[in-house]
Every structure is written in C-alpha cells, then in structure tokens.
Amino acid sequence: MNGVAVPVDLEGHLRQIVNFPDTSASAGGTEGVDSILAPIFLDVIEHNAGPEFTEQLEAFTAEKVAEIEVMCNSNHQEFVGAVEKLLKARQGAAGLRLQMVDLNNELQKSGNALTLVMREHLQSQTTIQNIDEAIETLQKCLRVLGLSNRIHELIQRKKGYAALRALDELQNVHLNEIIQFDFAEVIRQSIPATRQLLQDSVMRDLKGWLLSIRENSKLVGEMAFRHIEKKREEWASLSEMDPILSNAGFNSALQRVFDEQDEFDPLQNDMLSINFQPLYEAIHIYTSLGKAEELRDTYDADRRKQMDLLIPSSLNVDEHAIELQNLLANIAGFAIIERATSIKVQTFRSASEVESLWDVMCARVIDLITDTVAKIVDSKLLLSVKDTLALFMQTVQRYDFQIIQIERYMLSLFRAYSDVLRRRFSSEFNQIIQDDNYMPMTVPSAQEFEVLRSVSLLPLEDVSNSFPQTLPFSQLYPSCCTNIRNFVNEYYMFSFVNMQSQHDVDELLRKSLDELLVANVNQPLSLRLDSKNLAQIVQILINLEYLENACKALEELLVQSRSSHHASMLKLSATSEFGNNRKMAEKRIFELVNSKIDDFLEIADYDWLSSAKNSHPSAYLQDVVAFLTTVVRTALQNLPQNIKTFVYFDALDHLATSLKNLILSAKRLTENAIANFDLDVRYLEDLVQNLGDASVANADTFLELRQSVNLLKNETSVEDYLQIQPRMRHYNRISAQDAVSLFEKLLSNSSAYSLNAQQRERRRLLENAITTLRSQRLK
C-alpha cells in the first residue's frame, strides 16, 4: 500500500509467531493461521513493513538455527529432532511465506479497491459537510430575514418591547454569523433606520396616549369633583351628629382619617380606565436607545402645549358657572394625571416638575378668572365662581397639590365680591334715605311688629295689644337693619370652611360695613341736618341714636360669630360716626330752638325808661314759653328725657344770656323798667319750677339774671358787692365788668341836682363803687 510508513511492533509480531502453535496437527490449521497470523501480516502490509519483517524473521531464524546447532552438538538426538522440527518449521515458514505473498497480493488488490472506496467516501463526506454547512448558513440567513421581517411586524402590531429585544438579538447575535454576505451588511446598515422606525412608532403611540388623556382630563376632573362633593356631604352629616367633628374642616387631618379606607381612583373605575402602558413602553424603548432625556423633554413640551390648549384666552361665566366648572375640571384632571405619572414613573416625571407645571397653570388660571371677574357685577355669579373654586381647591388638595395661590386669589375674589355687595347695598341704602318720611313709624298689627322685632338689631320692648302703635324711629331704622343683616348674611355666604384668612375676611367685613354705614347712611343724614324742619331733625336724631346702638349690637354679634382674638378687629367706626352725627343733630336742635327764641327776642321792645309797672310778663316772653312748651310736647315728644332736659337747659340758658345782654345793652334804667324786668325773670323762674323736671328746676339757669335784678333793686347792693362775703353770698355770678355796667346805668338815671340827700348819697356810693371796681380791674 502506498502511504507514509508507521512504526510497527515487529518484535511483538515475531514473538507471537514463534509462540504460535503448530497448526499442522490441528484440525483447522488453515483457519487458525488465518485467524491468528492474518492480522499480523495485514498489519505489516498496511504499514509497508514487509521487507523489514522478512529480514527480522530471517535473522530470528538464523539465530534460532545457531541455537539449535549448539544444542545439537550437545545433544545430537535432540538436535536431530529439533532439526526435523526446524525443517518442518521451515517448510511451514516457506508455506507461510507463500501464503503471505499471496495474501499480500490479495491485500494489494483489496487495498486499491478500498482506497478508491475510501476516497469516494471522503469525497462524499466533504460534500455532505459542505451541504450541511450550506444548509446551516441558509438557515441562519433565513433566520435573519425572518427576524428582520418579524421586527417590522412587531412594530406594526405595537409590540415595542418584543421588537426591541428582537432587534438587539438580530444585531448582536444573528447578523454576526452571516456578516460576510452582502445582504447581511445591508440589514446591518438598516438597523438605525429600524430603530428610528421603532422610536417613531412608540412616539406615535405615546402621542395617541397623550391625546387620549387630554380628551379624558375633563372626565377625570368631573369624577374627582363628584367624589369630593359626596365626601363633603358625608362629612357634613358626621359633623352634625358629632360636635367634636364640627370643629374640623373638610380635608383636615381628622377628616382624612375617616377616609383612609377610601380607594376611589379617578383614573381606574367603572367609567374610565387610563392605561399607562404606552408611556411605560416609550420610557423603556427610549431608555434602551439612550434617548431617555429626549423623551422627557418631548413629553414635558407636549404636556405644556396641552396645558396651553387647556386654558382659553377668555372665559364666560354664566349663571351656574358651567364654563368655569368645565375648565377647572379639565385642569384638575390634568393635574391628577400628572401626579399619577410622577408616582408611577418617578425617574421620568419628578414631583418638582409636576409642581412647577401646576404653579404655572394656577397662575394662568387665576389671571384668566381675574379678568373675567372684573366684569361681573352680580354677586350671585361671584358666589358661583367661589363655589366652583372651593370644590376645585378641595379636590386638588386631596392629591397633595399646593393651593396657596388659589387661597390668595380667593381673598382677592372675596374683595371683588365685597365691592359688588357694597355697591348694591350702597344704592339700596341711598334709596332708603331718600324714601324715608322722617316721621315716627306706625305699626298696624302685632304680626308686623313681630316682623319688625325679628329684623331689628336692638331688642324692641313689648307694646300693648292695641294697634296701631307708634314707635320712636322712622321706617329708615328697620330698613337699615334689614339691609345690614342681608349684607352680613350675603357676606358670609362667600366664606367656606377651608378659608384660611378669616382675619382678612372679618377685616373686610368691618371696612365694608363702615363704608356703607358711614358713606351711605350717616353722611346723607348729616346733610339733612341743614334742614330748618325741627321735627325732621328730631326724627333724624332718634334714628341716629338707634343706629348708633344698633352698631354696638352688631359689633357684639360679629364678635360672637368669630373667634375671640379677632374681637378687637371688629370695632365699627360707624358707631362713633353715628354718635358724632347724633351730637350734631342735638346741636342742630339747640340751634333751631335758640334761633326761634332769637326771633321772639327780636320783637322784644323793652322800655328801659318806663314810668309804669306791668302787671303781666312781656308778651314776647309768653310766646317763648308757649313755643318751648309746644315744641317739647310735639316735636320733641319722642326724644329721650335726657335730651329733652338738655334742650330745656340750652334754650333757657340761651334765653337767660339773651336777656342779660338786653339789660346790659340799655343805656339807662328806671325803677319801673327794673320792676318790669324783674317780673319777666320771676315768670321764667316760675316756669322752671313748674316744668316737672327736677334737673332743670334745680339748675341755676336764671341765677345770674336774678342776681343782676337784685343788684339793681336792693338799696344795699353797692356796699354788699364791694365786700367779699356779702358779694360771694348774693352776687357771686356777676362779674365786676357787668356790675360796673349796671351801676353806670343806675348812675345815669337822674341828674345829681334833682336828687335828695339820700339819693345823692347813693349816687356817691355808685360813683365810688364804679371807680373802685375799675381800678381793681386795671390791677
């Protein structure tokens, strides 16, 4: 056989042949040779070691022959036997040699055929291996093509997760196995485009999801509103049953404890189900593509655009504020979805980003509502705005949104509401002032009296069962009380339990009430004090007194309805304004009465040189007394007794001063004139005593007049006035100047030449007294 020689264990083969038993005597000698020696010869032939094997066999034979000769020399017989055996062996060897030659020839023939078969086999094996490799490569190519097609199918079927995993597998595993093919390179180059296709598909899904949540924002907000309204009703019922709970407001810590088991989710319920899967998928895909930041920026920009579209440029508030309610429901839903997003994917949408967007949205909504509210003049519409905003605040507060901006705006809205109320009630108060007849009010029946009692801020005393009844005040007072009650009630209709700035509310109420009462009640009444109608002025004074006391009662009511530490803040300046105006009314009454007295005094015609004594008081003085009596009994009838007393005091004091000025203005006085004046003074003194008013009776209104008359009448008045003790006892109200004036009138009454001795002595005393008093006054 041709081929490379391989070492053969020839010595082993020789030993095996030597030890081979004699096959001539065995039954199956040939078969034994074939079964034992054939493998040896086949091994020698296969390894092309025939010559070497023959040489070694011959050498072995020679060696054995030599050994045999030696043995034969020592033992001929045995040698002969050995020779015979050797000959036999030689014969067997020769036969074997022939057999080996034949076998070798046969093996050569068989080997050639086998070589051809082996070559064909090897060639077949190579072909099969090539076919297998081709099949495997083809399968890999088909796998790549199939995976590529599957990726596109997954993208079309919105299976982003699977498409991304398949794309990674294609790029990192399968393409590397067939990268030597051109089409594989084409597929590899198309991977970025496929990624972009996947990214675009995911973004389209995300855009669609964003559109869906935008469309569902209003529904989310409305459902949250309805849930909060239900919870408010439940809390109101609980608060009514338990006084302890009544001190805790809605959304307070205590109220939230009661709602711990509340599992309502505005995003997942019977009416709505918002699936965040598109967002999760987009986040996963973009993160895997290394574009998470780009997705965050895109998402934030889209949400801000949606916020811009959410808030209109203008807003119309109708009777029920439906448009505002829809807007706030949209905003609440938008905010709730944002909060849910930040909770579900904290690394994608942080709480600070949501809060920032919320602050911007609140500011824009507040600006929009502010512009709208500025045009509203109906308090009911403002209440609708308030109620809607209050529900909105309580709803978003449940989702941990800050409502500080809205609370501040609520105070501004409250101020706008207060201005609207003030303007409306200002008009109503003005109408009340104009429509009042300034006459005591008449109540025709007990029922109307009870109605009057219910609206009055002051307790009204029970009246007799006989009607009609006349009350001190005019219709102005109960009308003002009704308006004040309505104003306060409507004022507090705006307040709600979560309003934080109660102090500001109370202060606004105080200012508004003050402005209304001062500007629209007190000031118009003060302008009417210029009237010369005494009855009207008296009625205004009575009304002012009732209004002043009503303000005090109103202060107490407001303090009771608010916390004690706000008590000092609820003092109404209108109380003092009404008091000041009441004093002006009193002064005006005094002025009118005194003016009338002056009118009577203008017709007073005293004859200071009269030669006769009057038997009756002066006519003008009788008219004055008749006037005072009539005025007190008619125009001043409803005035409190203390004011009547002051009217008397002031009128009589004014009369006394006027009379004193009359007598001081005279140039000369006769004894009869002094007697007539004395009669008038006694008439007034009697009047005071007969008035039945102890305060007036005990007063010294006409004391100065009395002392002046006595100074003129008494013979010893000059000496008494110059002495301290008599002067302080009898003439302490007469000043030195007035005394000089009176003495001068007595001195100029007659000529010194026509007087008798006694009269001259009196004249001398008068002259000395005048000189003394003047010198004292100069000192």
KARAPE-V482523 format. One record per helix or strand of 2 or more residues. SS is the DSSP state (H for helix, E for strand). FROM is the first residue (numbers start at 1). TO is the last residue. If there is no record, write none. Layout:
# KARAPE-V482523
ss: {SS & SS}
from: {FROM & FROM}
to: {TO & TO}
This chain:
# KARAPE-V482523
ss: {H & H & H & H & H & H & H & H & H & H & H & H & H & H & E & H & E & H & H & H & H & H & H & H & H & H & H & H & H & H & H & H}
from: {10 & 29 & 50 & 76 & 160 & 182 & 245 & 253 & 277 & 292 & 322 & 351 & 379 & 404 & 442 & 446 & 469 & 475 & 502 & 534 & 564 & 573 & 619 & 641 & 671 & 694 & 703 & 717 & 724 & 736 & 752 & 757}
to: {18 & 46 & 74 & 156 & 177 & 241 & 247 & 258 & 288 & 310 & 344 & 373 & 397 & 435 & 443 & 455 & 470 & 493 & 528 & 561 & 570 & 602 & 633 & 665 & 690 & 697 & 713 & 722 & 730 & 747 & 754 & 778}
